[in-house]
Amino acid sequence: MTIVVDANLLVALISGDPRRERVSRTFLQWLEQDTQLHAPLLAQYEVVNALTRLIAAGAFSAERVDEAWSDLSLLPIIYHPVEDAARVVEISLRLGRQSAYDASYLALAESLAAELNTLDEPLYHNALRQGFRVRLV
């Protein structure tokens, strides 16, 4: 099986998010099933951005960033650059969005004939209505 993971799952794993246990169990299940994990390169930047916001809010220690990043690097995630910018833009507009972030995950999932897994309920519902393969973790 092949899936695409949203950055919010990665952030939940390393940030003390209350959904961490559920996300950890999901990742363990994927690893036990030899699931291929994929994400756009963008995911790495989104994780760093989320950590920056958490640090600024006093919810995460700056001293833990290297450890958290190291922990994430242990996950066998294959990161992908944008291959089809036109398709990402098309999906963004179809979702009614003015940014391409969510669409980059959906475009990758589409290109891999995979399902996007996310914690983002609005993205989940919007993508599902548009016919994309998406799963709410």
N, C-alpha and C positions, 0 to 999 in steps of 0.2 A: 504494500500500500504506500502511496505517496500523498503527503499533505503539505500545505503551506501554513506556517505559523505566523500569527500577527505579533508584532512587537509587544503588545500589552501582555501576552502570555509570558514573555521573557522577563518583562519588568516585574510581573507578579511573582515570579520565581525568586528574584533576588532582593526585593524591596521590603519584605515584611507585609505585603498586601494580605488582607484577610482571606483572599481566595487562593493563597499560596498552596495550601495542602491539596485542594482540588486540582490545581494546575500541576503540581508535582506528581500526583497519582496518574494524571493523564499522560504526562511525559514518560513516566515509568512504563505505563502500558504500551505506549508507542515504541519505546526502546525494546521491550520484551518481544514485541511483534515484528521487530526489524523494519519498522516504518521509516521510509525516507522522509526526512524533514527538510523543508526548503523555506527560504524567505528572500525577499528582495534585499539588496544591499542597504536600502533605506532603513531596514529594521535596526541595523547597528546604530545609526544616527538617532533613530527614535528612542532607543534604549538610553543612549547617553543624554539625550534631551530630557527624558523623563527623570533620570537620576539627578540631573542639574536642578530641575524643578523641585524634586523632593528635598534636596540639600538646601535649596534656598528657602523652603518652607519649614526647615528644621525637622523633617520626617526621616532623613537618612543622613548618615555620617559621611562626610567627604573622605574620611580615612578608610572607608569600606569600598570605595569605588574600584580600586585595583583587584581586590578579592572578588567582588561581584563580577567584574568583567572576566576574570580568570575562570570563575565557575561557569559562566555562560560559554566560554570558549571550549569547555569540555563537551558540550552538546554537539552531536554530529549534524549540525545544520549546514546545508549547502546554500551559500548566498549567491544571488544572481543580480547582475546589472540589468538595467532596462534594455530589453531587446526590441520592443515595438512601441515606441513613444506614441505613435498615432492611436494605437489601441488603448493605451493608458488614458489618453485624453478623451477618447470616445466613451470609455467606461465612466470616467469622471463626470462627464456631461450627462450621461444616462442616469447616473446616481443623483444628479442635481447638485453636484459639488463644484466648488471653485478652486479646489486643490486636487492634486493627483495622488496624494499619499495612499488613501484607501484603495484607489483604483490600481495602484501598482501591485498590491497584494492579490487583488482579484485577477488582474491580467496574467500574473505569474501562475496562479492556480489554474486559470483557463488554459494556458500554454502547456501545462504539465498534466492536464486532465485530472486535476487534483481538487481537493476540497480545502477551502480556507477555514482555519480554526481561529476563533477570536473570543475575546471577552466583551467586545463592543456591541452592546445590544442594538443601538440604532443602526450601526453598519450591518449587523446580521439581518435585521428586518428589511432594511432598504435593499440589500443585495439579494435576499431571498425573493422579494417582490419582483426584482429584475431578472430572475431566473438563474442566478449564480449559485454554484455549489458552495455552501457555507455552513459552518456548524458553530453553535454557541457552546463554549466550554463552561 
